Amino acid sequence: MDVKYKITDSNINDKIMNASLIVYVNTNNGDPTIFYFVNNYIYLENAKTNTNYVSIKKTNIDYSKVGQNN
């Protein structure tokens, strides 16, 4: 996702309950990346480095166009 992020000291786990969408992405190297969409901000968790990021500005997400892949 081509979004600029900044490091946040906010704990993402506190925000999961308010997430409107949670996206799990497997990268080519096998490291899963998790994006949480909360109040039109994107939170990104890097479990490998235990670092949390938040998008610099709000995003416009059309949830009607979001599909699920099992």
N, CA, C and O atoms as a Maestro MAE file, in Angstrom:
{
 s_m_m2io_version
 :::
 2.0.0
}

f_m_ct {
 s_m_title
 :::
 protein
 m_atom[280] {
  # First column is atom index #
  i_m_mmod_type
  r_m_x_coord
  r_m_y_coord
  r_m_z_coord
  i_m_residue_number
  s_m_chain_name
  s_m_pdb_residue_name
  s_m_pdb_atom_name
  i_m_atomic_number
  :::
  1 25 0.841 -1.172 0.000 1 A "MET " " N  " 7
  2 3 0.000 0.000 0.000 1 A "MET " " CA " 6
  3 2 0.888 1.238 0.000 1 A "MET " " C  " 6
  4 15 1.755 1.402 0.858 1 A "MET " " O  " 8
  5 25 0.661 2.073 -0.948 2 A "ASP " " N  " 7
  6 3 1.494 3.257 -1.118 2 A "ASP " " CA " 6
  7 2 0.985 4.390 -0.225 2 A "ASP " " C  " 6
  8 15 0.356 5.340 -0.692 2 A "ASP " " O  " 8
  9 25 1.272 4.262 1.065 3 A "VAL " " N  " 7
  10 3 0.822 5.233 2.064 3 A "VAL " " CA " 6
  11 2 2.021 5.588 2.919 3 A "VAL " " C  " 6
  12 15 2.820 4.717 3.262 3 A "VAL " " O  " 8
  13 25 2.157 6.858 3.266 4 A "LYS " " N  " 7
  14 3 3.247 7.267 4.150 4 A "LYS " " CA " 6
  15 2 2.823 7.024 5.597 4 A "LYS " " C  " 6
  16 15 1.689 7.297 5.992 4 A "LYS " " O  " 8
  17 25 3.765 6.508 6.366 5 A "TYR " " N  " 7
  18 3 3.498 6.165 7.758 5 A "TYR " " CA " 6
  19 2 4.467 6.893 8.667 5 A "TYR " " C  " 6
  20 15 5.526 7.353 8.241 5 A "TYR " " O  " 8
  21 25 4.078 6.988 9.941 6 A "LYS " " N  " 7
  22 3 4.989 7.445 10.983 6 A "LYS " " CA " 6
  23 2 4.900 6.450 12.132 6 A "LYS " " C  " 6
  24 15 3.877 5.789 12.313 6 A "LYS " " O  " 8
  25 25 5.960 6.347 12.896 7 A "ILE " " N  " 7
  26 3 5.971 5.460 14.055 7 A "ILE " " CA " 6
  27 2 5.004 6.015 15.094 7 A "ILE " " C  " 6
  28 15 4.972 7.219 15.346 7 A "ILE " " O  " 8
  29 25 4.222 5.131 15.688 8 A "THR " " N  " 7
  30 3 3.303 5.555 16.735 8 A "THR " " CA " 6
  31 2 3.649 4.843 18.036 8 A "THR " " C  " 6
  32 15 4.058 3.682 18.032 8 A "THR " " O  " 8
  33 25 3.481 5.549 19.140 9 A "ASP " " N  " 7
  34 3 3.706 4.911 20.436 9 A "ASP " " CA " 6
  35 2 2.410 4.300 20.951 9 A "ASP " " C  " 6
  36 15 2.372 3.727 22.040 9 A "ASP " " O  " 8
  37 25 1.349 4.429 20.158 10 A "SER " " N  " 7
  38 3 0.066 3.853 20.528 10 A "SER " " CA " 6
  39 2 0.111 2.346 20.335 10 A "SER " " C  " 6
  40 15 0.648 1.858 19.340 10 A "SER " " O  " 8
  41 25 -0.445 1.619 21.274 11 A "ASN " " N  " 7
  42 3 -0.478 0.167 21.175 11 A "ASN " " CA " 6
  43 2 -1.592 -0.244 20.218 11 A "ASN " " C  " 6
  44 15 -2.761 0.054 20.466 11 A "ASN " " O  " 8
  45 25 -1.250 -0.914 19.147 12 A "ILE " " N  " 7
  46 3 -2.251 -1.332 18.169 12 A "ILE " " CA " 6
  47 2 -3.271 -2.274 18.805 12 A "ILE " " C  " 6
  48 15 -4.446 -2.248 18.440 12 A "ILE " " O  " 8
  49 25 -2.841 -3.094 19.739 13 A "ASN " " N  " 7
  50 3 -3.769 -4.036 20.366 13 A "ASN " " CA " 6
  51 2 -4.950 -3.325 21.013 13 A "ASN " " C  " 6
  52 15 -6.041 -3.891 21.090 13 A "ASN " " O  " 8
  53 25 -4.753 -2.097 21.479 14 A "ASP " " N  " 7
  54 3 -5.847 -1.325 22.067 14 A "ASP " " CA " 6
  55 2 -6.852 -0.894 21.007 14 A "ASP " " C  " 6
  56 15 -7.997 -0.587 21.340 14 A "ASP " " O  " 8
  57 25 -6.453 -0.865 19.748 15 A "LYS " " N  " 7
  58 3 -7.302 -0.366 18.673 15 A "LYS " " CA " 6
  59 2 -8.023 -1.467 17.906 15 A "LYS " " C  " 6
  60 15 -8.950 -1.184 17.147 15 A "LYS " " O  " 8
  61 25 -7.615 -2.706 18.093 16 A "ILE " " N  " 7
  62 3 -8.190 -3.801 17.322 16 A "ILE " " CA " 6
  63 2 -9.700 -3.880 17.493 16 A "ILE " " C  " 6
  64 15 -10.408 -4.166 16.527 16 A "ILE " " O  " 8
  65 25 -10.208 -3.637 18.686 17 A "MET " " N  " 7
  66 3 -11.637 -3.747 18.942 17 A "MET " " CA " 6
  67 2 -12.432 -2.717 18.134 17 A "MET " " C  " 6
  68 15 -13.616 -2.929 17.872 17 A "MET " " O  " 8
  69 25 -11.806 -1.614 17.740 18 A "ASN " " N  " 7
  70 3 -12.485 -0.577 16.980 18 A "ASN " " CA " 6
  71 2 -12.165 -0.629 15.482 18 A "ASN " " C  " 6
  72 15 -12.542 0.273 14.734 18 A "ASN " " O  " 8
  73 25 -11.484 -1.661 15.056 19 A "ALA " " N  " 7
  74 3 -11.079 -1.751 13.650 19 A "ALA " " CA " 6
  75 2 -12.289 -2.052 12.768 19 A "ALA " " C  " 6
  76 15 -13.091 -2.937 13.065 19 A "ALA " " O  " 8
  77 25 -12.398 -1.302 11.687 20 A "SER " " N  " 7
  78 3 -13.474 -1.566 10.732 20 A "SER " " CA " 6
  79 2 -13.049 -2.617 9.715 20 A "SER " " C  " 6
  80 15 -13.886 -3.211 9.036 20 A "SER " " O  " 8
  81 25 -11.749 -2.841 9.618 21 A "LEU " " N  " 7
  82 3 -11.232 -3.843 8.693 21 A "LEU " " CA " 6
  83 2 -9.831 -4.230 9.146 21 A "LEU " " C  " 6
  84 15 -9.030 -3.371 9.514 21 A "LEU " " O  " 8
  85 25 -9.541 -5.516 9.117 22 A "ILE " " N  " 7
  86 3 -8.200 -6.017 9.426 22 A "ILE " " CA " 6
  87 2 -7.740 -6.824 8.218 22 A "ILE " " C  " 6
  88 15 -8.442 -7.731 7.772 22 A "ILE " " O  " 8
  89 25 -6.572 -6.500 7.691 23 A "VAL " " N  " 7
  90 3 -6.060 -7.156 6.491 23 A "VAL " " CA " 6
  91 2 -4.741 -7.844 6.824 23 A "VAL " " C  " 6
  92 15 -3.811 -7.219 7.333 23 A "VAL " " O  " 8
  93 25 -4.674 -9.139 6.530 24 A "TYR " " N  " 7
  94 3 -3.452 -9.908 6.700 24 A "TYR " " CA " 6
  95 2 -2.830 -10.116 5.321 24 A "TYR " " C  " 6
  96 15 -3.492 -10.600 4.403 24 A "TYR " " O  " 8
  97 25 -1.580 -9.754 5.182 25 A "VAL " " N  " 7
  98 3 -0.891 -9.880 3.898 25 A "VAL " " CA " 6
  99 2 0.362 -10.714 4.099 25 A "VAL " " C  " 6
  100 15 1.178 -10.428 4.976 25 A "VAL " " O  " 8
  101 25 0.508 -11.741 3.286 26 A "ASN " " N  " 7
  102 3 1.734 -12.533 3.304 26 A "ASN " " CA " 6
  103 2 2.665 -12.005 2.232 26 A "ASN " " C  " 6
  104 15 2.289 -11.911 1.063 26 A "ASN " " O  " 8
  105 25 3.870 -11.664 2.626 27 A "THR " " N  " 7
  106 3 4.841 -11.123 1.683 27 A "THR " " CA " 6
  107 2 5.620 -12.261 1.029 27 A "THR " " C  " 6
  108 15 5.498 -13.419 1.429 27 A "THR " " O  " 8
  109 25 6.410 -11.925 0.035 28 A "ASN " " N  " 7
  110 3 7.191 -12.934 -0.682 28 A "ASN " " CA " 6
  111 2 8.157 -13.677 0.222 28 A "ASN " " C  " 6
  112 15 8.455 -14.849 -0.010 28 A "ASN " " O  " 8
  113 25 8.649 -12.997 1.256 29 A "ASN " " N  " 7
  114 3 9.602 -13.672 2.149 29 A "ASN " " CA " 6
  115 2 8.904 -14.423 3.276 29 A "ASN " " C  " 6
  116 15 9.569 -14.952 4.167 29 A "ASN " " O  " 8
  117 25 7.560 -14.478 3.252 30 A "GLY " " N  " 7
  118 3 6.822 -15.270 4.225 30 A "GLY " " CA " 6
  119 2 6.476 -14.545 5.509 30 A "GLY " " C  " 6
  120 15 5.828 -15.119 6.385 30 A "GLY " " O  " 8
  121 25 6.894 -13.294 5.639 31 A "ASP " " N  " 7
  122 3 6.562 -12.540 6.841 31 A "ASP " " CA " 6
  123 2 5.170 -11.931 6.703 31 A "ASP " " C  " 6
  124 15 4.938 -11.122 5.804 31 A "ASP " " O  " 8
  125 25 4.243 -12.308 7.578 32 A "PRO " " N  " 7
  126 3 2.907 -11.705 7.475 32 A "PRO " " CA " 6
  127 2 2.924 -10.254 7.951 32 A "PRO " " C  " 6
  128 15 3.615 -9.913 8.911 32 A "PRO " " O  " 8
  129 25 2.166 -9.417 7.275 33 A "THR " " N  " 7
  130 3 2.004 -8.021 7.667 33 A "THR " " CA " 6
  131 2 0.529 -7.808 7.944 33 A "THR " " C  " 6
  132 15 -0.320 -8.301 7.202 33 A "THR " " O  " 8
  133 25 0.216 -7.076 9.005 34 A "ILE " " N  " 7
  134 3 -1.177 -6.857 9.385 34 A "ILE " " CA " 6
  135 2 -1.469 -5.371 9.352 34 A "ILE " " C  " 6
  136 15 -0.760 -4.572 9.964 34 A "ILE " " O  " 8
  137 25 -2.533 -5.004 8.624 35 A "PHE " " N  " 7
  138 3 -3.006 -3.630 8.557 35 A "PHE " " CA " 6
  139 2 -4.336 -3.551 9.286 35 A "PHE " " C  " 6
  140 15 -5.217 -4.382 9.066 35 A "PHE " " O  " 8
  141 25 -4.487 -2.553 10.156 36 A "TYR " " N  " 7
  142 3 -5.748 -2.313 10.860 36 A "TYR " " CA " 6
  143 2 -6.295 -0.965 10.405 36 A "TYR " " C  " 6
  144 15 -5.572 0.031 10.426 36 A "TYR " " O  " 8
  145 25 -7.540 -0.920 9.999 37 A "PHE " " N  " 7
  146 3 -8.174 0.315 9.569 37 A "PHE " " CA " 6
  147 2 -9.073 0.801 10.714 37 A "PHE " " C  " 6
  148 15 -10.097 0.186 11.011 37 A "PHE " " O  " 8
  149 25 -8.679 1.908 11.348 38 A "VAL " " N  " 7
  150 3 -9.409 2.446 12.496 38 A "VAL " " CA " 6
  151 2 -9.650 3.928 12.269 38 A "VAL " " C  " 6
  152 15 -8.706 4.701 12.106 38 A "VAL " " O  " 8
  153 25 -10.918 4.320 12.257 39 A "ASN " " N  " 7
  154 3 -11.286 5.731 12.064 39 A "ASN " " CA " 6
  155 2 -10.596 6.335 10.841 39 A "ASN " " C  " 6
  156 15 -10.126 7.472 10.877 39 A "ASN " " O  " 8
  157 25 -10.544 5.557 9.759 40 A "ASN " " N  " 7
  158 3 -9.949 5.982 8.484 40 A "ASN " " CA " 6
  159 2 -8.450 6.262 8.556 40 A "ASN " " C  " 6
  160 15 -7.904 6.966 7.707 40 A "ASN " " O  " 8
  161 25 -7.798 5.715 9.558 41 A "TYR " " N  " 7
  162 3 -6.335 5.698 9.589 41 A "TYR " " CA " 6
  163 2 -5.898 4.247 9.425 41 A "TYR " " C  " 6
  164 15 -6.600 3.327 9.843 41 A "TYR " " O  " 8
  165 25 -4.754 4.056 8.822 42 A "ILE " " N  " 7
  166 3 -4.222 2.706 8.644 42 A "ILE " " CA " 6
  167 2 -3.101 2.489 9.655 42 A "ILE " " C  " 6
  168 15 -2.122 3.236 9.682 42 A "ILE " " O  " 8
  169 25 -3.253 1.473 10.474 43 A "TYR " " N  " 7
  170 3 -2.212 1.092 11.424 43 A "TYR " " CA " 6
  171 2 -1.524 -0.145 10.896 43 A "TYR " " C  " 6
  172 15 -2.182 -1.076 10.431 43 A "TYR " " O  " 8
  173 25 -0.212 -0.164 10.964 44 A "LEU " " N  " 7
  174 3 0.602 -1.249 10.438 44 A "LEU " " CA " 6
  175 2 1.449 -1.788 11.579 44 A "LEU " " C  " 6
  176 15 2.106 -1.035 12.299 44 A "LEU " " O  " 8
  177 25 1.421 -3.096 11.726 45 A "GLU " " N  " 7
  178 3 2.197 -3.733 12.782 45 A "GLU " " CA " 6
  179 2 3.336 -4.523 12.166 45 A "GLU " " C  " 6
  180 15 3.115 -5.386 11.317 45 A "GLU " " O  " 8
  181 25 4.552 -4.228 12.594 46 A "ASN " " N  " 7
  182 3 5.716 -4.998 12.172 46 A "ASN " " CA " 6
  183 2 6.131 -5.870 13.350 46 A "ASN " " C  " 6
  184 15 6.871 -5.434 14.232 46 A "ASN " " O  " 8
  185 25 5.645 -7.105 13.353 47 A "ALA " " N  " 7
  186 3 5.895 -7.997 14.477 47 A "ALA " " CA " 6
  187 2 7.370 -8.358 14.612 47 A "ALA " " C  " 6
  188 15 7.853 -8.651 15.705 47 A "ALA " " O  " 8
  189 25 8.077 -8.332 13.483 48 A "LYS " " N  " 7
  190 3 9.493 -8.707 13.512 48 A "LYS " " CA " 6
  191 2 10.313 -7.727 14.355 48 A "LYS " " C  " 6
  192 15 11.215 -8.127 15.090 48 A "LYS " " O  " 8
  193 25 9.984 -6.445 14.236 49 A "THR " " N  " 7
  194 3 10.727 -5.428 14.989 49 A "THR " " CA " 6
  195 2 9.916 -4.874 16.155 49 A "THR " " C  " 6
  196 15 10.382 -3.995 16.880 49 A "THR " " O  " 8
  197 25 8.675 -5.402 16.336 50 A "ASN " " N  " 7
  198 3 7.793 -4.938 17.407 50 A "ASN " " CA " 6
  199 2 7.572 -3.427 17.330 50 A "ASN " " C  " 6
  200 15 7.605 -2.729 18.344 50 A "ASN " " O  " 8
  201 25 7.346 -2.935 16.110 51 A "THR " " N  " 7
  202 3 7.146 -1.509 15.870 51 A "THR " " CA " 6
  203 2 5.764 -1.293 15.268 51 A "THR " " C  " 6
  204 15 5.312 -2.080 14.436 51 A "THR " " O  " 8
  205 25 5.101 -0.232 15.687 52 A "ASN " " N  " 7
  206 3 3.781 0.099 15.174 52 A "ASN " " CA " 6
  207 2 3.848 1.398 14.387 52 A "ASN " " C  " 6
  208 15 4.560 2.329 14.767 52 A "ASN " " O  " 8
  209 25 3.102 1.455 13.289 53 A "TYR " " N  " 7
  210 3 3.068 2.638 12.443 53 A "TYR " " CA " 6
  211 2 1.614 3.063 12.235 53 A "TYR " " C  " 6
  212 15 0.702 2.243 12.339 53 A "TYR " " O  " 8
  213 25 1.404 4.342 11.942 54 A "VAL " " N  " 7
  214 3 0.080 4.859 11.604 54 A "VAL " " CA " 6
  215 2 0.226 5.726 10.361 54 A "VAL " " C  " 6
  216 15 1.246 6.391 10.173 54 A "VAL " " O  " 8
  217 25 -0.813 5.715 9.501 55 A "SER " " N  " 7
  218 3 -0.759 6.542 8.303 55 A "SER " " CA " 6
  219 2 -0.733 8.010 8.697 55 A "SER " " C  " 6
  220 15 -1.358 8.410 9.679 55 A "SER " " O  " 8
  221 25 -0.008 8.807 7.929 56 A "ILE " " N  " 7
  222 3 0.164 10.221 8.253 56 A "ILE " " CA " 6
  223 2 -1.155 10.981 8.126 56 A "ILE " " C  " 6
  224 15 -1.396 11.933 8.868 56 A "ILE " " O  " 8
  225 25 -2.011 10.565 7.189 57 A "LYS " " N  " 7
  226 3 -3.296 11.247 7.045 57 A "LYS " " CA " 6
  227 2 -4.419 10.224 6.909 57 A "LYS " " C  " 6
  228 15 -4.171 9.041 6.674 57 A "LYS " " O  " 8
  229 25 -5.641 10.687 7.059 58 A "LYS " " N  " 7
  230 3 -6.794 9.806 6.915 58 A "LYS " " CA " 6
  231 2 -6.865 9.274 5.494 58 A "LYS " " C  " 6
  232 15 -6.399 9.914 4.551 58 A "LYS " " O  " 8
  233 25 -7.445 8.113 5.358 59 A "THR " " N  " 7
  234 3 -7.601 7.497 4.054 59 A "THR " " CA " 6
  235 2 -9.086 7.385 3.732 59 A "THR " " C  " 6
  236 15 -9.922 7.339 4.634 59 A "THR " " O  " 8
  237 25 -9.403 7.343 2.471 60 A "ASN " " N  " 7
  238 3 -10.779 7.125 2.039 60 A "ASN " " CA " 6
  239 2 -10.901 5.688 1.569 60 A "ASN " " C  " 6
  240 15 -10.350 5.316 0.533 60 A "ASN " " O  " 8
  241 25 -11.618 4.889 2.326 61 A "ILE " " N  " 7
  242 3 -11.756 3.474 2.021 61 A "ILE " " CA " 6
  243 2 -13.208 3.198 1.653 61 A "ILE " " C  " 6
  244 15 -14.118 3.485 2.430 61 A "ILE " " O  " 8
  245 25 -13.418 2.644 0.473 62 A "ASP " " N  " 7
  246 3 -14.758 2.259 0.049 62 A "ASP " " CA " 6
  247 2 -14.956 0.796 0.441 62 A "ASP " " C  " 6
  248 15 -14.559 -0.112 -0.289 62 A "ASP " " O  " 8
  249 25 -15.573 0.582 1.602 63 A "TYR " " N  " 7
  250 3 -15.718 -0.771 2.126 63 A "TYR " " CA " 6
  251 2 -16.655 -1.625 1.274 63 A "TYR " " C  " 6
  252 15 -16.643 -2.851 1.386 63 A "TYR " " O  " 8
  253 25 -17.461 -0.997 0.429 64 A "SER " " N  " 7
  254 3 -18.355 -1.781 -0.428 64 A "SER " " CA " 6
  255 2 -17.568 -2.542 -1.491 64 A "SER " " C  " 6
  256 15 -18.080 -3.494 -2.079 64 A "SER " " O  " 8
  257 25 -16.335 -2.131 -1.738 65 A "LYS " " N  " 7
  258 3 -15.514 -2.776 -2.751 65 A "LYS " " CA " 6
  259 2 -14.472 -3.727 -2.151 65 A "LYS " " C  " 6
  260 15 -13.589 -4.224 -2.850 65 A "LYS " " O  " 8
  261 25 -14.594 -3.963 -0.861 66 A "VAL " " N  " 7
  262 3 -13.650 -4.857 -0.182 66 A "VAL " " CA " 6
  263 2 -14.206 -6.264 -0.210 66 A "VAL " " C  " 6
  264 15 -15.351 -6.495 0.180 66 A "VAL " " O  " 8
  265 25 -13.401 -7.203 -0.670 67 A "GLY " " N  " 7
  266 3 -13.823 -8.596 -0.718 67 A "GLY " " CA " 6
  267 2 -13.050 -9.425 0.287 67 A "GLY " " C  " 6
  268 15 -12.088 -8.959 0.898 67 A "GLY " " O  " 8
  269 25 -13.487 -10.654 0.446 68 A "GLN " " N  " 7
  270 3 -12.825 -11.559 1.383 68 A "GLN " " CA " 6
  271 2 -12.312 -12.751 0.616 68 A "GLN " " C  " 6
  272 15 -13.004 -13.312 -0.233 68 A "GLN " " O  " 8
  273 25 -11.071 -13.135 0.930 69 A "ASN " " N  " 7
  274 3 -10.460 -14.278 0.283 69 A "ASN " " CA " 6
  275 2 -10.053 -15.261 1.358 69 A "ASN " " C  " 6
  276 15 -9.207 -14.948 2.196 69 A "ASN " " O  " 8
  277 25 -10.637 -16.439 1.349 70 A "ASN " " N  " 7
  278 3 -10.315 -17.434 2.387 70 A "ASN " " CA " 6
  279 2 -9.261 -18.375 1.929 70 A "ASN " " C  " 6
  280 15 -8.869 -19.274 2.673 70 A "ASN " " O  " 8
  :::
 }
 m_bond[279] {
  # First column is bond index #
  i_m_from
  i_m_to
  i_m_order
  :::
  1 1 2 1
  2 2 3 1
  3 3 4 2
  4 3 5 1
  5 5 6 1
  6 6 7 1
  7 7 8 2
  8 7 9 1
  9 9 10 1
  10 10 11 1
  11 11 12 2
  12 11 13 1
  13 13 14 1
  14 14 15 1
  15 15 16 2
  16 15 17 1
  17 17 18 1
  18 18 19 1
  19 19 20 2
  20 19 21 1
  21 21 22 1
  22 22 23 1
  23 23 24 2
  24 23 25 1
  25 25 26 1
  26 26 27 1
  27 27 28 2
  28 27 29 1
  29 29 30 1
  30 30 31 1
  31 31 32 2
  32 31 33 1
  33 33 34 1
  34 34 35 1
  35 35 36 2
  36 35 37 1
  37 37 38 1
  38 38 39 1
  39 39 40 2
  40 39 41 1
  41 41 42 1
  42 42 43 1
  43 43 44 2
  44 43 45 1
  45 45 46 1
  46 46 47 1
  47 47 48 2
  48 47 49 1
  49 49 50 1
  50 50 51 1
  51 51 52 2
  52 51 53 1
  53 53 54 1
  54 54 55 1
  55 55 56 2
  56 55 57 1
  57 57 58 1
  58 58 59 1
  59 59 60 2
  60 59 61 1
  61 61 62 1
  62 62 63 1
  63 63 64 2
  64 63 65 1
  65 65 66 1
  66 66 67 1
  67 67 68 2
  68 67 69 1
  69 69 70 1
  70 70 71 1
  71 71 72 2
  72 71 73 1
  73 73 74 1
  74 74 75 1
  75 75 76 2
  76 75 77 1
  77 77 78 1
  78 78 79 1
  79 79 80 2
  80 79 81 1
  81 81 82 1
  82 82 83 1
  83 83 84 2
  84 83 85 1
  85 85 86 1
  86 86 87 1
  87 87 88 2
  88 87 89 1
  89 89 90 1
  90 90 91 1
  91 91 92 2
  92 91 93 1
  93 93 94 1
  94 94 95 1
  95 95 96 2
  96 95 97 1
  97 97 98 1
  98 98 99 1
  99 99 100 2
  100 99 101 1
  101 101 102 1
  102 102 103 1
  103 103 104 2
  104 103 105 1
  105 105 106 1
  106 106 107 1
  107 107 108 2
  108 107 109 1
  109 109 110 1
  110 110 111 1
  111 111 112 2
  112 111 113 1
  113 113 114 1
  114 114 115 1
  115 115 116 2
  116 115 117 1
  117 117 118 1
  118 118 119 1
  119 119 120 2
  120 119 121 1
  121 121 122 1
  122 122 123 1
  123 123 124 2
  124 123 125 1
  125 125 126 1
  126 126 127 1
  127 127 128 2
  128 127 129 1
  129 129 130 1
  130 130 131 1
  131 131 132 2
  132 131 133 1
  133 133 134 1
  134 134 135 1
  135 135 136 2
  136 135 137 1
  137 137 138 1
  138 138 139 1
  139 139 140 2
  140 139 141 1
  141 141 142 1
  142 142 143 1
  143 143 144 2
  144 143 145 1
  145 145 146 1
  146 146 147 1
  147 147 148 2
  148 147 149 1
  149 149 150 1
  150 150 151 1
  151 151 152 2
  152 151 153 1
  153 153 154 1
  154 154 155 1
  155 155 156 2
  156 155 157 1
  157 157 158 1
  158 158 159 1
  159 159 160 2
  160 159 161 1
  161 161 162 1
  162 162 163 1
  163 163 164 2
  164 163 165 1
  165 165 166 1
  166 166 167 1
  167 167 168 2
  168 167 169 1
  169 169 170 1
  170 170 171 1
  171 171 172 2
  172 171 173 1
  173 173 174 1
  174 174 175 1
  175 175 176 2
  176 175 177 1
  177 177 178 1
  178 178 179 1
  179 179 180 2
  180 179 181 1
  181 181 182 1
  182 182 183 1
  183 183 184 2
  184 183 185 1
  185 185 186 1
  186 186 187 1
  187 187 188 2
  188 187 189 1
  189 189 190 1
  190 190 191 1
  191 191 192 2
  192 191 193 1
  193 193 194 1
  194 194 195 1
  195 195 196 2
  196 195 197 1
  197 197 198 1
  198 198 199 1
  199 199 200 2
  200 199 201 1
  201 201 202 1
  202 202 203 1
  203 203 204 2
  204 203 205 1
  205 205 206 1
  206 206 207 1
  207 207 208 2
  208 207 209 1
  209 209 210 1
  210 210 211 1
  211 211 212 2
  212 211 213 1
  213 213 214 1
  214 214 215 1
  215 215 216 2
  216 215 217 1
  217 217 218 1
  218 218 219 1
  219 219 220 2
  220 219 221 1
  221 221 222 1
  222 222 223 1
  223 223 224 2
  224 223 225 1
  225 225 226 1
  226 226 227 1
  227 227 228 2
  228 227 229 1
  229 229 230 1
  230 230 231 1
  231 231 232 2
  232 231 233 1
  233 233 234 1
  234 234 235 1
  235 235 236 2
  236 235 237 1
  237 237 238 1
  238 238 239 1
  239 239 240 2
  240 239 241 1
  241 241 242 1
  242 242 243 1
  243 243 244 2
  244 243 245 1
  245 245 246 1
  246 246 247 1
  247 247 248 2
  248 247 249 1
  249 249 250 1
  250 250 251 1
  251 251 252 2
  252 251 253 1
  253 253 254 1
  254 254 255 1
  255 255 256 2
  256 255 257 1
  257 257 258 1
  258 258 259 1
  259 259 260 2
  260 259 261 1
  261 261 262 1
  262 262 263 1
  263 263 264 2
  264 263 265 1
  265 265 266 1
  266 266 267 1
  267 267 268 2
  268 267 269 1
  269 269 270 1
  270 270 271 1
  271 271 272 2
  272 271 273 1
  273 273 274 1
  274 274 275 1
  275 275 276 2
  276 275 277 1
  277 277 278 1
  278 278 279 1
  279 279 280 2
  :::
 }
}
